[in-house]
């Protein structure tokens, strides 16, 4: 995680941060982090671009392939990987 030192914060703003932190039972630093994160969260267009990039990098999978994978996993792994879920109990 990166770090940042912010100088010359207006006294009124700093007091508001501290008041909110106290009311929420958090540190002023945590309130400032949450506020910055909320202010700079990705917008809808950016999220769509990210999803499109993920889709472009993934190969298509058919519904039948998914069913076959689930069946194979059920037939070969159930109970071995997840104790308590096997059919013998």
CNS distance restraints for C-alpha pairs under 8 A (distance, minus, plus):
assign (resid   9 and name CA) (resid  13 and name CA) 6.82 0.50 0.50
assign (resid   9 and name CA) (resid  14 and name CA) 6.41 0.50 0.50
assign (resid  10 and name CA) (resid  14 and name CA) 6.23 0.50 0.50
assign (resid  11 and name CA) (resid  15 and name CA) 6.10 0.50 0.50
assign (resid  12 and name CA) (resid  16 and name CA) 6.24 0.50 0.50
assign (resid  13 and name CA) (resid  17 and name CA) 6.28 0.50 0.50
assign (resid  14 and name CA) (resid  18 and name CA) 6.24 0.50 0.50
assign (resid  15 and name CA) (resid  19 and name CA) 6.03 0.50 0.50
assign (resid  16 and name CA) (resid  20 and name CA) 6.08 0.50 0.50
assign (resid  17 and name CA) (resid  21 and name CA) 6.07 0.50 0.50
assign (resid  17 and name CA) (resid  28 and name CA) 5.90 0.50 0.50
assign (resid  17 and name CA) (resid  31 and name CA) 6.66 0.50 0.50
assign (resid  17 and name CA) (resid  32 and name CA) 6.94 0.50 0.50
assign (resid  18 and name CA) (resid  22 and name CA) 6.15 0.50 0.50
assign (resid  18 and name CA) (resid  27 and name CA) 7.68 0.50 0.50
assign (resid  18 and name CA) (resid  28 and name CA) 5.23 0.50 0.50
assign (resid  19 and name CA) (resid  23 and name CA) 6.17 0.50 0.50
assign (resid  20 and name CA) (resid  24 and name CA) 6.04 0.50 0.50
assign (resid  20 and name CA) (resid  28 and name CA) 7.84 0.50 0.50
assign (resid  20 and name CA) (resid  31 and name CA) 7.44 0.50 0.50
assign (resid  21 and name CA) (resid  25 and name CA) 5.86 0.50 0.50
assign (resid  21 and name CA) (resid  26 and name CA) 4.76 0.50 0.50
assign (resid  21 and name CA) (resid  27 and name CA) 5.42 0.50 0.50
assign (resid  21 and name CA) (resid  28 and name CA) 5.15 0.50 0.50
assign (resid  21 and name CA) (resid  30 and name CA) 7.76 0.50 0.50
assign (resid  21 and name CA) (resid  31 and name CA) 5.93 0.50 0.50
assign (resid  22 and name CA) (resid  26 and name CA) 6.17 0.50 0.50
assign (resid  22 and name CA) (resid  27 and name CA) 7.24 0.50 0.50
assign (resid  22 and name CA) (resid  28 and name CA) 7.86 0.50 0.50
assign (resid  26 and name CA) (resid  30 and name CA) 6.36 0.50 0.50
assign (resid  26 and name CA) (resid  31 and name CA) 6.85 0.50 0.50
assign (resid  27 and name CA) (resid  31 and name CA) 6.44 0.50 0.50
assign (resid  28 and name CA) (resid  32 and name CA) 6.14 0.50 0.50
assign (resid  29 and name CA) (resid  33 and name CA) 6.18 0.50 0.50
assign (resid  30 and name CA) (resid  34 and name CA) 6.16 0.50 0.50
assign (resid  31 and name CA) (resid  35 and name CA) 6.07 0.50 0.50
assign (resid  32 and name CA) (resid  36 and name CA) 6.15 0.50 0.50
assign (resid  33 and name CA) (resid  37 and name CA) 6.09 0.50 0.50
assign (resid  34 and name CA) (resid  38 and name CA) 6.13 0.50 0.50
assign (resid  35 and name CA) (resid  39 and name CA) 6.15 0.50 0.50
assign (resid  36 and name CA) (resid  40 and name CA) 6.19 0.50 0.50
assign (resid  37 and name CA) (resid  41 and name CA) 5.89 0.50 0.50
assign (resid  42 and name CA) (resid  46 and name CA) 5.81 0.50 0.50
assign (resid  42 and name CA) (resid  47 and name CA) 6.35 0.50 0.50
assign (resid  43 and name CA) (resid  47 and name CA) 6.37 0.50 0.50
assign (resid  44 and name CA) (resid  48 and name CA) 6.20 0.50 0.50
assign (resid  45 and name CA) (resid  49 and name CA) 6.27 0.50 0.50
assign (resid  46 and name CA) (resid  50 and name CA) 6.24 0.50 0.50
assign (resid  47 and name CA) (resid  51 and name CA) 6.21 0.50 0.50
assign (resid  48 and name CA) (resid  52 and name CA) 6.08 0.50 0.50
assign (resid  49 and name CA) (resid  53 and name CA) 6.19 0.50 0.50
assign (resid  50 and name CA) (resid  54 and name CA) 6.34 0.50 0.50
assign (resid  51 and name CA) (resid  55 and name CA) 6.18 0.50 0.50
assign (resid  52 and name CA) (resid  56 and name CA) 6.08 0.50 0.50
assign (resid  53 and name CA) (resid  57 and name CA) 6.29 0.50 0.50
assign (resid  54 and name CA) (resid  58 and name CA) 6.34 0.50 0.50
assign (resid  55 and name CA) (resid  59 and name CA) 7.82 0.50 0.50
assign (resid  61 and name CA) (resid  65 and name CA) 6.32 0.50 0.50
assign (resid  61 and name CA) (resid  66 and name CA) 7.14 0.50 0.50
assign (resid  62 and name CA) (resid  66 and name CA) 6.56 0.50 0.50
assign (resid  63 and name CA) (resid  67 and name CA) 6.33 0.50 0.50
assign (resid  64 and name CA) (resid  68 and name CA) 6.08 0.50 0.50
assign (resid  65 and name CA) (resid  69 and name CA) 6.17 0.50 0.50
assign (resid  66 and name CA) (resid  70 and name CA) 6.25 0.50 0.50
assign (resid  67 and name CA) (resid  71 and name CA) 6.16 0.50 0.50
assign (resid  68 and name CA) (resid  72 and name CA) 6.08 0.50 0.50
assign (resid  69 and name CA) (resid  73 and name CA) 6.05 0.50 0.50
assign (resid  70 and name CA) (resid  74 and name CA) 6.05 0.50 0.50
assign (resid  71 and name CA) (resid  75 and name CA) 6.03 0.50 0.50
assign (resid  72 and name CA) (resid  76 and name CA) 5.97 0.50 0.50
assign (resid  73 and name CA) (resid  77 and name CA) 5.32 0.50 0.50
assign (resid  73 and name CA) (resid  78 and name CA) 6.84 0.50 0.50
assign (resid  74 and name CA) (resid  78 and name CA) 5.16 0.50 0.50
assign (resid  77 and name CA) (resid  81 and name CA) 5.99 0.50 0.50
assign (resid  78 and name CA) (resid  82 and name CA) 6.39 0.50 0.50
assign (resid  78 and name CA) (resid  85 and name CA) 6.69 0.50 0.50
assign (resid  78 and name CA) (resid  86 and name CA) 5.84 0.50 0.50
assign (resid  79 and name CA) (resid  83 and name CA) 5.20 0.50 0.50
assign (resid  79 and name CA) (resid  84 and name CA) 6.42 0.50 0.50
assign (resid  79 and name CA) (resid  85 and name CA) 5.02 0.50 0.50
assign (resid  79 and name CA) (resid  86 and name CA) 3.86 0.50 0.50
assign (resid  79 and name CA) (resid  87 and name CA) 7.44 0.50 0.50
assign (resid  80 and name CA) (resid  86 and name CA) 7.47 0.50 0.50
assign (resid  82 and name CA) (resid  86 and name CA) 7.69 0.50 0.50
assign (resid  84 and name CA) (resid  89 and name CA) 7.03 0.50 0.50
assign (resid  85 and name CA) (resid  89 and name CA) 7.60 0.50 0.50
